[in-house]
């Protein structure tokens, strides 16, 4: 691991006073920096906190917020909350999967898109909702998917995480 | 910034704030909850600031970005004080007209007002039917407050309950008041809050360490009232928590909040910082000698962490697995110390009870369920949003009077309450009074207050499958009945929705459900079969249609439906041909089109694309 990365991780750990209780927060902050958690970082965090790697790995795989695989430039989430579900979110997700040729949790080969599903964003009035790079697109229907993806492709901005 | 050293200083500071504010000065409030953010409220607010500046009015009109107003269906909501003129679905382009017409000429912009069924325009927010039937005691302040301004919270009487509790009440008195009020936990279980506090206070603890936790891991899909409270009025939760800490003599508090709620985390963080600066949090609160501080902990995105023991495990940096509660968390909780955990809405009720008294509070509601409850009314409903109503109101009043009924003239079929642990209540029980006990009697539960309305186009078997799929993904995997049993339930439900169901499957689901319910350790497992069992109880005929006739009456389950084109309605426009990803539709221009059933994947794109409703599902 390069020394810059190691320093950044150490800085985050220091912010939390090297507290083992803060493992989840530490991993969250580190991930927001690198967009995923590579093996080397998990090992480093385990060493610095004096925790067995299995515990760090366990936490990193238990919680949905963490990704152990690199993510694409654009992050696309389809809300599958109950309100979105009864308003037709599964059909929207099907269409996104067809258009991007990837399933939930996967990243496209060209590293442009990562597709995720979320369990409720709490913006139920706009359901079904799709979030592209942090921007909400409400009242989605399968027919609007391609256009939304195209607009996102043109934007230079990457995903927030 | 000055540190307040006593209740008198707090009151003096409040009077200073009020004296500096002219109640007659025009103030534009813009709803800035997550819902309205998605409607681009930010641009509306920027447009107001810019337009007022260009007209040289910036000093004469206040612009305030408030928390969620609740009427998410019609965002962005703009309310202009002091007249309380309410404009709905405001776009940035509307702003110059609002300023010119309403703020300068003092006239109304008719097209942005609410219009009722008879075409009458309604000017004031409180007179709109959506609001008129509500009782917004907890949620009501949201619309006056900029969540990032502690002065706004103080101006509406904020922290006066804390001053009263801290300076003129004994801890036992506080607990007594909460007990007498009849407040029950709003997170799902409905446990009496005062009793919980008392047990925690009386639990022995070495060095007197006790913890207070606010559970803001609002995981129920379709429920977002806790988020709106945290985002819109964070100080009310902080105030409730400090009062609780004072009552049980705790000095350390945590708010465990979902990481999917970035705005809530941000607003809460700002509020905590402000409270510390004013001496309302931290050491020697209001000069009383009492110390208490709160940390924010972001959840990692696991539904199970809404369960108290799993949440505490996660706060200790471990995976969120629940443990058996032979010894309750009020005795042995976080780090093995007595811990009092309440949900966001419960905490927000506390300052109201202390301020107005238990007698006032217990007048609202039913015999065993006191106060109001916030519900998120979502799904197939006209007025989607957050509604706060007294306990005991009927489902009919919520769905039809407040919610405005079902869109497109469709028929109301059922309402799902209590999230994945709850159940479905059919149309025949629409006059059921809503409180903790009556919902359980009907085979559902209050949960955190999600209310998902369904119409005739919702398939109940598909819905049950949806919840079971959700729960299989969220089961922590510790107990076999939940981990394996839910998987098997999902297999059976998938078979049924794909036309592979056997007649014995329905009984098998009931049997499996009974076992999972009886043998799982935590509430996730023991309530997981509810969505299946309640839909079988009330909609058995739909299950039977899937199993015996291989038919989905609601037209949802893909394997059991076919798409075809209505000869009379089809104009031969060709739009459906273009929309089809499978190239399954053919036909010449201006002639009847047909769908090749071999190629069709039942995606429904042609139905959405057709303007003549010529694509029919059978």
Interface residues (C-beta under 8 A of the other chain):
Chain A: X19 X20 X21 X22 X23 X24 X25 X27 X28 X51 X55 X58 X59 X62 X63 X64 X65 X66 X80 X81 X82 X83 X85 X86 X87 X88 X91 X94 X95 X98 X118 X119 X120 X121 X122 X123 X124 X125 X126 X127 X129 X136 X138 X141 X142 X143
Chain B: X34 X35 X37 X38 X39 X72 X73 X75 X218 X219 X220 X221 X222 X223 X224 X227 X228 X259 X260 X261 X297 X298 X299 X300 X301 X302 X303 X314 X315 X316 X317 X318 X319 X320 X376 X378 X379 X380 X384 X385 X416 X419 X450 X452 X454 X458 X463 X466 X467 X470 X474 X476 X579 X581 X603 X604 X605 X608 X609
